[in-house]
Every structure is written in structure tokens, then in C-alpha cells.
Amino acid sequence: MKVQVLGCNHHDASISVRERLAFSQEQTRSALADLHLEFPKVETVLLSTCNRVELYAATASGAPPTRRQVAEFLGRFHGLEPGEIIEHLFERVDRDAVRHLFLVASSLDSMVVGEPQILSQVKQAYQLATQQATVGPLTHAAFQAAVKVARRVANETAIHQRRVSIPSVAVVDFARQIFERFDDKKTLVIGAGEMAEETLRYLRDEAARDVTVVNRSPQRAAELARRWSGRAVAWEQLLEALAEADLVISTTGAQEPIVTREQFASIEGSRGERPLLVLDLAVPRDFEPSIAERPGVYLYCVDDLREACRRNRRERDNELPKAMRIIEQETNRFLADLHHRAVGPIIKRLREDWQKPKEEELRRLLNKLPGLDEHARGEICESFERLVNKLMHPPLESLRVASRHGIPSALVDALAKLFQLRD
């Protein structure tokens, strides 16, 4: 019985590596089908996000794919040389693999610890593998347990309440204070960098949908708008777009403010009394600070958000030991249950194999002693039963002890040979 994870993630592989190995949903379906053909006895789940590409594999008997085989598979699928891939692949097996899955699902292995998206991505990967019929008893148990562990971490710690990235704090700690809902708000993105896109990811979780992008490069504006089903407008239309916006995310690399107090005053009248939240994530700042003095304007710069990040990080770090204890408890519990279920059939088979000769010898003896009364016959039967139980106790106890710490395959093989267990 083996559980394994092989892949790369943000800890050791750069984005240039991860993006070359990433799978779309349709590609994931195809990859799972190919893996099933290549490794028909192996259960597989493929998790692909912006921060990780991880193949979870399990097998009740035999060996899961090796690191080299996974590198070769990824290379064939993406048209890359295995040598380009293998150096970036990490491997975890058995206990470490289960623990890693629980950490990932609980968002304790994320680039931003506590981010909410990963659990839904883990569930989606598991559901996709279920639809493709590439999961089995081991992966079913592992992924269902991972979801329960993630919920326990969320319910029993404040990890998920402590955002520690600037975009997450911008949305959760600041935007939510201004707006109760986001599905009816107009979002304006000025610039097209990573910070803007990450902030949009958090806003999407809050149901924000109406997105306008303004950037000096029309092509980059169009690309970002396309990814978010929004619209791109020319740089010259910045003030017009600002007049319509409810929420602004600004992340340009300009050396001077791109919106001055005077420019904002020119469109202030057309805004009416609608509140405006500006998340100025640029350094130097894109909005002149005095704009914050205008009625209905809530202007926050990186320093405002950074202090909230530091405060949240300190509070989150206090919660991490509690979350890690949960991971360790649940990993131990899962493995103990898994090993107990694995030992069960072996114990049953041993008992069945020992019961047959006991009954044969008992029958032979009683046939030779037909004059025994019922009490004597009962004593003899009970003695045979005690003898068999005593003889079976050492191997069964060895199995039970081993099941608490994982079952060494050498022990199972030795028992199978010693007692001639089949299948």
C-alpha cells in the first residue's frame, strides 16, 4: 500500500517552470486518461493551480510511478525534455504525502497562508478525477479526509481570518468596510501588473464582475480585461472611467501621480454622492494623497495595507502551531485508520487458515473418543480454541503494532510466506 505525491510548487519552482507544466481542466481530463492507460493499477488525482502542479498517486499493491516516469509523462504531455522537469520535482511518500495533502487543502502550504481558493481547487481536482474514474479506495479516503481537515483548521483556528498579502488585506480588511456587496460595483484597474490581478482574484471571491482596465499598453490592458471578462479602454479615457467607478485598483509604475487633486475635482461632480474606494498599490503613489480629503473618497496606499498585513501576520503566526497540531493529529488518525483497514483482511485470513486445521484435528479426536460427555467435549473444544489463540497472538500483535506506525511491506511478505497466505 503506497500513497505518493510528485510535483512542483511555489517553494522550489519559479513561475516560468510552473506555467510550462500547468494543466487546463480539459488537459487534466486528458492527462488522467493517459495516466490510467500507462499505470492501470494506480489511483491518480492531478492538482494544477497557479502555484502548484502535483500528481497524487496511490496503489494497494505494486509501486506508483517513479520520479523519472512522472518527469517523462509530463515531458511527453507538454512537449518538454524530461531533464528540464525532473530537477524541479519533489516527492513525498506515505505519511509525508498524506501530511502534504492535508497542509495543501488547509492552505498552510500556500504562498499566502490562509488564502481561501485552494480548498475549492483541491475539491475540484478530486471531483475531476472521480469523473474520470481514476480514483479508488485510497485516494477517496485521502481527499475526503483532506476536506474534513481543512474545515477543522478553518473552524478551530483564526488562520483564514488573518490575510497577510497586500491584495487580500486590501479586499478583506478595507474594501469590505466600505461596501457590503460587490456584484453591483464597477471596478477600475489602472495598470496590468501581478498585484492588480491578484487583487482581482480576491474581488472575484466577493462576486465582483464589472471590470474595466486602463493601461498605457493597450495590448496588456486587453489581455487582462479578457482574462477577467471585462473591457479595456484607452489611457486617454482614464478620467471618464474613474468617474464611473466605485472601486479602483491602481498599480502603475509611474514616477508622478497619474491622478491629481485638480483632475479628480474635474470629474467629482459627475460622480454624485457615490462613495469611491481607491486602493493605490503603486510605489510611488498613483493618486495624490490630498484626494483622500474629498467627501466620500476612501484612499488607501501600500503603507496603510502593509501595516494591516504585519498585524495580521503576527496574529496568524500565533495560530499556526494550533493548526499544525491539527494536521499532525489528523495525519496520525488517517494513517492509523488506513493501516487498520489494511491489516483487517490479513488478520481475517490468518484466523480462517488456522481455524480449518483446528476443526479437523478436533473432529478427529472427538471421533476417537465417542464416550465423552458434553462437559468433557466442551472442555476439549475450549482448550483447542485457547491453544490456537495463543499461537496466533504473536503474529497478530506484530501486525497490530505495525499498523499504528505503518505496515512494513517486509513484515507482510514474511507473514504471507510463513503462513502461506494467498492474494
Secondary structure, 3 states (H helix, E strand, C coil): CEEEEEEEECCCCCHHHHHHHCCCHHHHHHHHHHHHHHCCCCEEEEEECCCEEEEEEEECCCCCCCHHHHHHHHHHHHCCCHHHHHCCCEEEECHHHHHHHHHHHCCCCCCCCCCCHHHHHHHHHHHHHHHCCCCCHHHHHHHHHHHHHHHHHHHHCCHHHCCCCHHHHHHHHHHHHHCCCCCCCEEEEECCCHHHHHHHHHHHHCCCCEEEEECCCHHHHHHHHHHCCCEEECHHHHHHHHHHCCEEEECCCCCCCCECHHHHHHHHHHHCCCCEEEEECCCCCCECHHHHHCCCEEEEEHHHHHHHHHHHHHHHHHHHHHHHHHHHHHHHHHHHHHHHHHHHHHHHHHHHHHHHHHHHHHHHHHHHCCCCCHHHHHHHHHHHHHHHHHHHHHHHHHHHHHHHCCCCHHHHHHHHHHCCCCC
